[in-house]
Amino acid sequence: MRKSTKTNDGITAIYVRRSVSDKDKGNNSLSISAQKEECIRFVGECNYRIYCDDGKSGKDVMHRPAFMQMMSDAREGLISRIIVKKYDRFSRNMREYLNITDELDRYGVTVYSLSEPFNTETKEGRMMRNNLLNFAEFERETIAARVADAFQTKARETGFYQGGKVQFGYTPERRTINGKTGSVLVPSENAEAVRVAYELYQNPDMSLLKIIDYFRENNINVTRATPRTKTGISNMDRSHLSRILENPLYVRADKEVYAYFSSKGYEMLDDIEAYDGIHGLFVHAGGEQGYFVKVAYHEGLVPADTWLRVQDKKSHNQKFNNNGVALNSWLVGMMKCGNCDMLCTSITALTSKAEHTVIFTITEEKL
């Protein structure tokens, strides 16, 4: 393999990447340090810069900051060639890879692989490269399918929290139950805000906006600590609060809750006896019936009768689109009532003489 190429006068870029799945496989040859060492040995004494994305998937490039910086430098004419350990370090998405290499060709930048020693400046070399990337993309999709299957299997078999976004009012804690170890949700400092929200909203004259005001006026904690902040963040708006009030995670599920989900056609994984009025629920998408319900190991925060009353109230509330598309009038979603500060909607009526639009305030309970 040649160590130089006819391009521009820029530096040599070394790109290294290791995904989480590579770490799990224990493949030391793809460690960041091993990739750097081999690439530096190859480029020798020339001027180079290392771009490193550790723990980043090869599915796409948008979530790889070092790669995006490298592409920006290539557009500026700062890079003459890119060295990688393997082509799949560059990308595992065939279509995306071809788009990127076409763009780099326009900048006079060539990509070299240490593990696939063929010349991509020839049609035979490009064919070999593309075949390898097809297999890499197939492997990525196979791994993704296995992960999804494993998630579905664990979600069906146990009541452990399966990971992802931690729901408001809980924090995960490692526990061993029935001989298996996993994450169980335990109440956090925000649990009281969840209980208060349900208790208030079941009242007919209570709205989401009033509950948020109640939180603020009574100094109820709705901030959550994050790894990036010491004081925590709060995104407690009406949309977030509405999702909290619909989540079966919080219900102390009893037999009435079992009947509620069963009537919706959901797949019920546990017998009705498991609905003991203590534990919460996980509802997952999947299965032949679209959704399945699993009794969780964590305890719910809200009594079943309160949770069901809230669901009944929300099911009768009128829903308005918030996708920025006006319904009959461009003022919908933008104009508020001067008396109650509620959002306004409109009705357009046709008469024999003209078209009239009537603006009126929706009731508070709809928000």
Disulfide bonds with the S-S distance in Angstrom:
none
